[in-house]
Amino acid sequence: MAAITAAMVGELRSKTDAPMMECKKALTEADGDMGRAEEILRVKLGGKASKAASRITAEGVVAAYIAGNVGALVEINSETDFVAKNDDFLAMANLAARLVAEKNPLDVDALAKIEHEGKTFDDVRTALIGKIGENMTVRRFQRFETTGKLASYLHGARIGVMVEFEGGDEQVGKDVAMHIAAMKPVALSSEQVPAELIEKERSVAQLKAQEDADKAVAEGKQPQSAEIVAKRIDGSVQKYLKEVSLLNQAFVKNDKQSIEQMLKAANTTVKAFTMYVVGEGIEKKVDDFAAEVAAQMAASKQ
């Protein structure tokens, strides 16, 4: 059995970026053969990635990249917030944003196959999963290519916004991006609000109107006429559209003017925007710590 020295472990770690103990185990299994140890690690890292693949990734970061008139916004998820702060994880997210901007992949699967410095992006992701032991997934991305300008804003890497605009200066674009992160509009204008969201709001308003009518009857009062109820419902929908459409929202830096008014004064037109909130819409696993401890204690008695 060959002696495994600290220098050998360090050399293998520098080649593979795997954890120290994993490197030592691989060298021991390979009887000191560096090449064989690398192969063993590749198999083990791939195994770790496969085991982690089924675990929910609801934490993570949003990364942005802009080069001239091309840019990209990417959300990459991890299992825990701790890993989302890891420098290697952040570097991978930034690489993903850059590759999306430069290579224009069709979808997440195409991004995974893009090569960078002799490795595919998926190779980079898989190796990092093996190193850290946590699942990581590219959830979504949006690429921009425009004849106008681009601005981005990241709020603690958990909320990311990219804005495409014409006219004005960089500060106007940055202000709009910051506003979007704060107020979270769902569309540029009220005409662009998805129909399903409008119908949901109308349904809520109708239920509220019915509750008010039932309450009036129960109290012996005359319920409002159908015409007044219809106007109330329409008013609620219009109020909702104003609240969720960017151009109609009050500007966060000056609530005396709307975004539309601010843009007009700055001779600027917003063409499109994308906002990502990390983990939005992902069902997070809720751990029952007490149950987990009880299960471990029961298992230890068997």
N, C-alpha and C positions, 0 to 999 in steps of 0.2 A: 504494500500500500504506500503510494507516494505521499510525502509530507506536504500538507497544504499550508502555504505561508500567507502572511498578511499581504505581501506584495502581489501574490497570485490572485488573491481575492480582489484586491484593489484594481488590478489590470482587467479582470473580467467585468467588474462593476463599471469601469470606464468604457468598456466596449458595448455593454448591454444596458447600462443604467438600471439594472435590477437591484433589489435590496441586498444588503451585505450577506445576510444569512442565507438567502436563496443562492447567491454566488458560491458561498462556501459549501452548501449542500451539493450543488451541481458539480463542483470541482472534486468533491469527495466521491460522488457517484461515478465520475469520469476518470477517477484515479489520476487526477492531475493533468489530464489532457485538455488543454485550453479549447481547442476546436470542438471536441466532443461536449465539453461543458456548455459552450454556446448553444449547441443543438439542443441539449437537455433543457436549457432555460427557455428557448424559443417554444418548445413543446409545453413547458409548464406555464409560461405566460399566456400562451394561447388557451390553455386549459382554464386558467383563472378568468380569462375574458369570457369564455363560454359559460362558466358557472355564474358569473356576475350578470350576464345578459338578461336574465329574467327578473332582476331586481328593479324596482321603480326608481326612476331618476326624476325627481321633482325640484331639486335645487339646481344651481348652476350659474351661468353668466350670460350676458349679452355682449357681443363684441362688434365693433364697427371699424370699417376701413374705407378711406376715401383717397383716391389718387386722381386729381383733376376732375373730370366729369364722370368718373366711374366710382361706384362705391358699393358696399355690401353691409348688411346687418345680419348677424347670425346668433341663434340661441343654441348653446350647448349645455346639456344637463348632466348633473352628477347626483349621487344618492344623498350626500350630506353637504351642508353649507361649509363645513371645514375644508373639504376637498375643493370647493369652488373658490377658495382663497389661495390654493396652492399655485406657486409660480409656474410650474410645468403645465398645469391645467389651463391657466390664463394664457400661456404662450401658445398652447394648442388651439384655443379659441381664437386668438388673434391670427394665427396661421390660417384657420378655416375661413375667416372673413376675407383675408387677402387672396386666398385661392379662389373663392367665389367671385370676387371682383375681377381677378386677372384671367381666370380660365372659363368663366361663365358655364358652370355645370348645369345640367338640366334639372337635377333633383339631388336629394341627399345621397342616393346610391351612386350617382355619377361623381359627386364630390369625394366619396370614399375611395374611388379608383384613381384620382388625380395623383401623379407622382411629384414628390418634392425631395430633392437631395437623395435620390436613389430609393426612396420608400414611398409607398402610397400613403395617402392620408389615413386610411384605415389601419395601416401598419403602425403609424404613429399613435393612433388612438388605442389600439390593442396593446401595444407595449406599455403605454401609460396605465392602462387598466391592470396589467400584470404587476407593474411597479407599485401601484397604490392599493390595489385590491378592491377597487370600487367600480361599479358600472358607470360608463359615460356614453352619452348618445348625442348625436347632432339631431336636434328636433326640427329646425326649420331655418330658412334663410330667405332674404329678399335682396336681389341685385338691382342696382340703379345704373343706368347709362343715359345721360341727358345732354342736351345742347345748352342747358342752363347751368345752375349751380347746385351743390349739395352741402348740407350741414348736418351734423350729428350731435347727439347729446346722450351721455350715459350717466344714469343716476345710481351710483354705487354698484355698477355693473349688473344690477337686477332689473333695471328698466332701461331700454335702449330705444332711441328714436332716430330716424333718418328722414330728412325733408328735402324734397326737390323743389327748387324755386327759381324764379327769374327776376332780374332787377334787384335793386337794393344792395346791401353789402353783407359781409359774413355775419355781422352781429345780428342783423335782422333774422337771418336763417337760424342762428343759434338761439335767439329769443323764442322763435316759434317752436323749435325743437324742445326747449325747456318747458314752454307752456304746455305742449302736448304731454310730456312726461308727468306734469303736475295735474292736468285736468282730464286727461285720458279720453279725448273725443273718439268716437267710433267711425267717423267719416269726415270728409272735407267739408261737405255742404249737407243741408237737410235733405236734398234730393238724392244724395248718395247713401243715406242711412239704409241698411238692409231691411227689406220688407218684413222679414220675420221678427225683427226687433220692434218695428212699428206696431205690428199686430199684437205682439206680447204686451206692449204698453197700452194699446187700446183695450185689450182684454182686462187688464188690471183696472183701468178706468171704469169699464162697464161693471165689473164686480163691485167696485166702490159705490157706484151710482145705485146698484141694486140693494146694497146694504143700507144705504141712506133711505131708500124708498121703503124698505121693510121696517126700518126703525121708525119712520114717520107714521106708518100704518099702525104699528104697535103702540104708539103714543097718541093715537087718535087724531093725527094731523093729516092734512091733504098732501100727498106726495107731489113732487114737481112734475110738470107736464113733460111729455115725451120730447117736445121741441127743446125745452130748457135742458133736459138730460143730455140730449144729443150735442148741444152746444158745449156743455160741461166736458163731455168726453173728448170732443174735438179740441177744446182748449187744453186739456191735459196732454193730448198727443203733441200739439204744437209747442207746448212748454218743454216737453221731453226732447223734441227735435232741436230746439234752441240750445238745450243743455249739452247735447252730445255731438253736435256738428261744429267743427273747428271754427269756421268763419263767423258763426253766430255767438261763440263764447266770449265772455268778457276777458280781456287780456289780463293775465295775472300780474303784470308789472304796472298796469294802469287800468283799473276796473271801470273807469269812466268811458272807455272806448272798447269796441269789439275788436276781435282779431281782424275782421274784414276792414274796419276803419283804420286800424294801425297799419295794415299792409298798404292800403290806398295812400296814406300819408307818406309812406316810405317808397312809393312807386314800385311795389313788389307784388308778385303773384306766386302763390303756392300752387304747384302743379299736382303734388302727391306727397304722401307720407306713410311711413310704416312705424308702428310701435310694438315692441315685444316686451312682455312682462314675464320674467322667469317663472316657469312652472304654472302659468295661467292655464286653467282648464284641466290640469293633470290631477288625478285623484291621489292624494298623498296617503301613504301608509301611516296609521296611527298605532304606535307601539304601546302595548299594555305592559309596562315595566313589572308590575307586581305579578302578573300572570306568567311573565317570562322567567322571573326568579323562582316562582313556585314550580314551574315545569322543570327547571334545571335541578332543583332540590329533589324533586320526585325521581328524576332520572338517576341522580347520584346514589339513591337508596336501592336501586334495582340491582 
